[in-house]
Amino acid sequence: MVSFSITELIVEIILVAVSLWLVGRWVVGKNANVVHAIWIAVLGVIIAWVIDRFVPIIGGIISLIVWVYLIKRFFATSWMKALIVGIVALIVYYIIHYLVYLLIPTLP
């Protein structure tokens, strides 16, 4: 079983929100704001966690669809732009996560 602390959860949500906001601003424009990025991050992390718990085999695919839908809905964009934001934000997230890990090596 995977355990995590509230601090780790908050750090992950912040990193996801920053990634979504940066990429969303670049791809979508002014419809992508910080508050929407935070909501996408919070809802996405919670919903993905629940889906992965109850549907472990195809949970990743369902989670991906949910993430893209949240981006589409909150950033008021097309499915294609939402998919692009999701993919590029994932790459940006891993880069930011790696840089933060270099600065604070105790993070997972």
C-alpha positions as CSV (number, residue, x, y, z in Angstrom):
1,M,0.0,0.0,0.0
2,V,1.3,3.5,-0.9
3,S,1.3,6.0,1.9
4,F,1.8,9.7,1.6
5,S,1.7,12.6,3.9
6,I,-0.5,15.7,3.6
7,T,2.6,17.7,2.8
8,E,3.6,15.5,-0.1
9,L,0.0,15.8,-1.4
10,I,0.0,19.6,-1.2
11,V,3.4,19.7,-2.9
12,E,2.2,17.5,-5.7
13,I,-0.9,19.6,-6.2
14,I,1.1,22.8,-6.4
15,L,3.6,21.2,-8.9
16,V,0.7,20.0,-11.1
17,A,-1.1,23.3,-10.9
18,V,2.0,25.3,-11.8
19,S,2.6,22.9,-14.8
20,L,-1.0,23.1,-15.9
21,W,-1.1,26.9,-15.6
22,L,2.2,27.5,-17.5
23,V,1.3,25.1,-20.4
24,G,-2.4,26.2,-20.4
25,R,-1.4,29.9,-20.7
26,W,0.9,29.0,-23.6
27,V,-1.5,26.8,-25.5
28,V,-5.0,28.1,-24.5
29,G,-4.3,31.7,-23.6
30,K,-6.1,33.9,-21.1
31,N,-8.7,31.2,-20.4
32,A,-6.1,29.3,-18.4
33,N,-5.8,31.0,-15.1
34,V,-4.2,30.0,-11.8
35,V,-7.4,29.3,-9.9
36,H,-8.6,27.0,-12.7
37,A,-5.2,25.2,-12.7
38,I,-5.5,24.7,-9.0
39,W,-9.0,23.2,-9.3
40,I,-7.9,20.9,-12.1
41,A,-5.0,19.8,-10.0
42,V,-7.0,19.1,-6.8
43,L,-9.9,17.4,-8.6
44,G,-7.6,15.5,-10.9
45,V,-5.4,14.1,-8.1
46,I,-8.4,13.1,-6.0
47,I,-10.4,11.6,-8.9
48,A,-7.4,9.8,-10.3
49,W,-6.5,8.3,-6.9
50,V,-10.1,7.1,-6.4
51,I,-10.3,5.6,-10.0
52,D,-6.9,3.9,-9.6
53,R,-8.1,2.3,-6.3
54,F,-11.4,0.9,-7.7
55,V,-10.4,0.1,-11.3
56,P,-6.7,-0.7,-11.1
57,I,-6.4,-2.4,-14.5
58,I,-7.8,0.4,-16.7
59,G,-7.7,3.1,-14.1
60,G,-4.8,4.9,-15.9
61,I,-6.8,5.2,-19.1
62,I,-9.9,6.4,-17.3
63,S,-7.8,8.9,-15.3
64,L,-6.3,10.3,-18.5
65,I,-9.7,10.9,-20.0
66,V,-10.8,12.6,-16.7
67,W,-7.7,14.8,-16.7
68,V,-8.3,15.9,-20.3
69,Y,-12.0,16.5,-19.6
70,L,-11.1,18.7,-16.6
71,I,-8.6,20.7,-18.7
72,K,-11.2,21.1,-21.4
73,R,-13.9,22.2,-19.0
74,F,-11.9,24.6,-16.8
75,F,-9.8,26.1,-19.6
76,A,-12.8,26.3,-22.0
77,T,-10.9,24.8,-24.9
78,S,-11.2,22.0,-27.5
79,W,-10.5,18.4,-26.8
80,M,-7.3,18.6,-29.0
81,K,-5.9,21.6,-27.1
82,A,-6.8,20.0,-23.8
83,L,-4.9,16.8,-24.8
84,I,-1.9,18.9,-25.8
85,V,-2.0,20.8,-22.5
86,G,-2.2,17.5,-20.6
87,I,0.7,15.9,-22.4
88,V,3.0,18.9,-22.3
89,A,2.0,19.7,-18.7
90,L,3.0,16.2,-17.8
91,I,6.5,16.7,-19.3
92,V,6.8,20.1,-17.6
93,Y,5.6,18.6,-14.3
94,Y,8.4,15.9,-14.4
95,I,11.0,18.6,-15.2
96,I,9.8,20.8,-12.3
97,H,9.5,17.8,-10.0
98,Y,13.1,16.8,-10.8
99,L,14.4,20.3,-10.2
100,V,12.5,20.5,-6.9
101,Y,13.9,17.1,-5.9
102,L,17.4,18.4,-6.6
103,L,16.8,21.3,-4.2
104,I,14.9,19.2,-1.6
105,P,16.1,15.6,-1.8
106,T,13.7,14.3,0.8
107,L,10.7,14.5,-1.5
108,P,9.6,11.3,-3.2
